[in-house]
Amino acid sequence: MLNAKVETRWFQLFLALGILIRVATAILNSGYLALDDYYILFFSVPAQSESLSLINSVQAVPEIRSLLPDSIVRLFATTAYKFGFEDPLYQIKFIFVCLGLLSGISIWIGYKFLKYLYPPEVPPKNDYRIWIPLSGAFLLSLHFLIPLVSTRALIESMSSPFLLGAVFSASIYWRSGEWKQLGISLSLLAIASLFRFQVGVCALALFSLVVYRAWKNKTFKDIYIFIILSVILAIITGLPDLIFRGSFHSSLRSYVAYNLQHSAEYGASPWFAYLPAILGVSLFPFLIGKYTGFDWKAEYSKFVPTILFSVLFLLVHSAIPHKEERFLLPILPLLLILLSPLCAYWRGIEKGRMSVRRILFLIVNFLLLDLLSFFTIQNNTIELVRYLNFHKEIKELYVYRDSIPHLPVSYAYREPLERYELIESLDQNMQPKIQNFDPFKSCSAVLAIRKDYVMNGVDPDPPWTLVGNFQSSPLEELAVFLNPNKNKRRASLYLYQYQLCQEK
């Protein structure tokens, strides 16, 4: 049996490991997952940039985004600069560390949530149940996705601790009917929605719980309270836009209008596109088996609010044509909470003997965690920008076709490039066709070409010479190999410099 003292020590260990690996990931992996989280960095880093200091922080935030996530990241960047971090790369690492530390509260919330559902004073029917809270703490600490996504400036992952807290309070309300917990749940849900607007659909899940309890108890008080609190919170969350942008909930209205007009431009995916992502996150093959003695109804009836929030969120996002896996990040902690009984079951029935299932699960999980956490994503373009940061004599950057779809300039603090242009081809002498290029005056020019172009013969001859090869991370290289058409932007970059410059 697992006594309280031993369980507390295990939880403290998982909490410490979870925070430690978040900090390590923030320091060792300076990449970003998507353009959305980079753009939040773009408006905050470098903190000492004259353009940033002259631009009002509110005006700098795009109209379609809430002010809250950008304000938090801007605060962290400014703090890093005041602490003496002048290099923008270290400012970004500082931001990631702060976000990782804040996300550590998810471990505590998840553990307390499961302890509430499985209180120690109730004798467990099966031995595996005593491991459910610790299984949840383990997943929220060391699941292969958690360290990376919780340390990035993603509005999706920044909203997830608040959504998890909202579900915790909703579960208490569902069981006890406490109005205080209803208010806490609704408030946390409002905060989560300020990071990721789509999280607001979960208010319908909470409202359905309220309606059911009102119908069951034959009273409308809970519905009245929900409506009154919703109106108050809607007013409060709309005030920042009214004060700083002059229009009530302008960011939300602009966001909805933008997506209605432009969502189709980002491509469409089938309604079931999120299913492979969910199966991958759960490491589904290791959960397959015969669950003898596992009472599915008894176990998962405890998770009615969690299931309701998750399913509604998933259904709404599945109905939207444009889909990206990161859109599921707000409910990632909820999915891990729902996996906890299954993981605890196999821990309970296989204790005391060698378990191939558990060994393989841990090997795969920690292998993926290592690849995601400690190898920089978008490393090819980030390293190119870092090279430009340390070689300020370079004034002109030419890019072969679509070799660089996006240049993350926030990773450098230097004078702007004088020329940043695309070229379409090389001439018969294997020289890039650059308009108005004077070799005797352009002694600071470099040319970037993606690996697949170089492998297909786009390799300029002298006086252009290779000066740098900016490699992709192992996972990105694998993605390029498996699907080169979709992931070619992640391929390694080759940088050529005009040879006459080096001779001078």
C-alpha positions, 0 to 999 in steps of 0.5 A, spaced: 500 500 500 502 507 498 502 511 505 501 518 505 508 520 507 511 516 501 505 519 496 507 526 498 515 524 497 513 521 490 509 528 488 514 532 491 519 528 486 515 529 480 513 536 481 521 538 482 522 534 476 517 537 472 519 544 474 527 542 473 525 539 466 521 545 464 527 550 466 532 545 462 528 546 456 527 553 456 534 554 456 537 549 451 531 549 446 530 556 444 526 555 438 518 556 437 513 552 434 509 556 430 509 563 427 503 565 432 508 564 438 514 567 434 509 574 433 508 574 440 516 574 441 517 579 435 513 585 439 517 584 445 524 582 443 529 585 443 526 589 449 532 594 448 530 596 441 528 603 439 522 601 435 519 597 441 521 603 446 518 608 441 511 604 440 506 604 445 506 596 447 498 596 446 498 599 439 504 594 437 499 588 439 495 586 433 488 588 433 485 580 433 489 578 439 488 579 446 492 584 450 494 579 456 499 574 453 503 580 449 503 584 456 505 578 460 511 576 455 513 584 454 513 584 462 518 578 462 522 581 456 523 587 460 525 584 466 530 580 463 533 586 460 533 590 466 537 584 469 542 585 464 540 580 459 542 585 453 542 579 448 535 578 445 537 570 445 537 570 453 531 575 453 527 569 450 530 564 454 528 568 460 521 568 457 521 561 456 523 560 463 518 564 466 513 561 462 515 554 464 515 556 472 508 558 471 506 552 468 508 548 473 502 550 477 498 545 472 502 539 476 499 541 483 492 543 480 492 536 476 494 532 483 489 536 487 484 535 482 485 527 482 486 527 490 479 530 490 476 525 486 480 519 489 480 522 497 485 517 501 479 517 506 475 512 502 478 505 501 479 504 494 476 498 491 482 496 487 489 497 488 491 501 482 486 507 484 491 509 489 496 510 484 491 515 480 493 522 483 501 520 482 500 517 475 496 524 473 502 528 476 507 524 472 504 525 466 503 533 467 510 533 469 514 528 464 509 527 458 513 528 452 510 534 450 509 538 456 516 541 457 516 544 450 509 546 449 509 549 456 515 553 455 513 557 449 509 563 448 503 560 445 497 563 447 494 555 447 499 553 452 498 559 456 491 558 457 491 551 459 493 552 467 487 556 467 482 551 463 485 546 468 483 550 474 476 551 471 475 544 470 477 542 477 472 547 480 467 545 475 468 538 478 467 540 485 461 544 483 458 538 480 458 534 486 457 539 491 453 545 488 457 550 491 456 557 488 463 559 490 466 554 486 461 555 480 464 563 480 471 560 481 470 556 475 467 561 470 472 566 472 478 562 471 475 560 464 474 567 462 482 568 464 483 562 459 479 565 454 483 572 454 489 567 452 485 563 447 478 566 445 476 559 443 476 556 450 470 560 451 466 555 448 467 551 454 462 556 458 457 552 454 459 545 457 459 549 464 452 552 463 450 545 461 452 542 468 448 548 471 442 547 467 442 539 469 443 541 477 437 546 476 433 541 473 435 536 478 434 540 484 428 544 481 431 551 482 433 556 477 438 559 482 444 556 479 442 559 472 441 566 475 447 566 478 451 563 472 448 568 468 449 574 472 457 572 473 457 571 466 455 578 464 459 581 470 465 577 467 464 579 460 464 586 462 470 586 466 474 582 460 472 587 455 474 593 459 482 593 457 480 593 449 475 599 451 480 603 455 486 602 450 483 601 444 477 605 444 472 599 443 468 594 447 471 587 446 474 589 440 480 584 439 474 578 440 470 582 434 476 583 430 478 576 431 472 573 429 471 577 423 478 575 421 477 568 421 470 568 417 474 572 412 481 569 412 480 562 415 479 558 408 486 561 406 490 557 411 487 550 408 482 545 410 482 538 413 477 533 414 473 533 421 477 527 424 484 530 423 485 531 430 484 524 432 491 521 430 494 527 434 490 525 440 492 517 439 499 520 438 499 524 445 496 518 449 501 513 446 495 509 445 499 502 443 501 502 450 494 502 453 491 497 449 489 491 453 484 487 457 482 491 463 480 486 467 476 489 474 476 496 471 469 499 472 469 504 466 463 507 468 465 508 475 471 511 474 469 515 468 463 518 471 467 522 476 470 525 470 463 528 467 465 535 467 472 534 464 469 529 459 464 534 457 469 540 457 474 536 452 469 533 448 465 540 446 472 543 445 474 538 440 467 538 437 467 545 435 474 545 433 473 539 429 467 543 425 472 548 423 475 547 416 482 550 418 486 545 423 493 545 427 495 540 432 497 546 437 489 548 437 488 542 442 494 544 447 489 548 451 485 541 453 492 537 453 492 537 461 485 535 461 487 529 456 492 527 461 488 527 467 483 522 463 489 518 461 491 517 469 486 511 471 488 507 465 496 508 466 495 507 474 491 501 472 497 498 468 501 500 474 497 497 479 496 490 476 503 489 473 507 492 480 512 487 483 514 484 476 517 486 469 513 490 465 514 490 458 509 495 457 511 500 462 518 499 460 517 501 452 512 506 454 517 510 458 523 509 453 518 512 447 516 517 452 523 519 454 526 519 447 520 523 444 521 528 450 529 528 449 528 530 442 523 535 443 525 538 449 533 539 447 533 540 440 532 547 437 526 547 433 526 552 427 534 551 428 535 553 421 533 560 421 534 561 428 542 560 427 542 564 420 539 570 424 544 568 430 550 568 425 547 575 422 547 578 429 555 576 430 557 578 423 554 585 423 558 587 417 553 583 413 549 588 410 545 584 404 541 577 405 539 574 398 534 568 399 534 563 393 526 562 392 522 560 398 528 557 402 526 562 408 519 563 408 520 567 415 526 570 418 526 570 426 529 577 426 527 578 434 533 573 435 538 578 433 539 586 435 543 589 430 542 594 424 537 592 419 539 589 413 540 594 407 537 589 402 533 582 403 531 580 397 529 573 393 532 571 387 529 566 382 535 563 379 542 562 377 545 564 370 549 560 366 556 561 370 552 559 376 552 566 379 545 568 382 541 573 378 541 579 382 538 586 380 543 592 381 548 587 384 555 591 383 560 586 386 565 591 387 561 595 392 557 589 395 562 586 399 557 584 405 553 580 401 550 573 403 546 568 399 542 563 403 539 556 399 535 551 402 538 544 402 534 540 397 536 546 392 543 545 393 542 537 393 539 538 386 544 542 383 543 550 385 550 551 388 553 557 386 560 557 383 566 562 386 566 568 388 561 565 392 563 561 397 560 556 403 561 559 410 555 556 414 551 550 414 545 551 419 542 544 421 535 542 422 533 539 429 533 531 428 525 531 428 525 536 423 530 532 419 525 526 420 519 530 418 522 533 412 524 526 410 517 523 411 513 529 408 518 533 404 513 537 400 509 539 407 516 540 411 521 543 406 521 549 410 524 546 415 530 543 411 538 545 413 540 552 410 547 553 406 550 560 407 554 563 401 558 569 402 561 573 396 569 571 396 571 578 395 568 581 401 573 575 405 579 577 401 578 585 403 
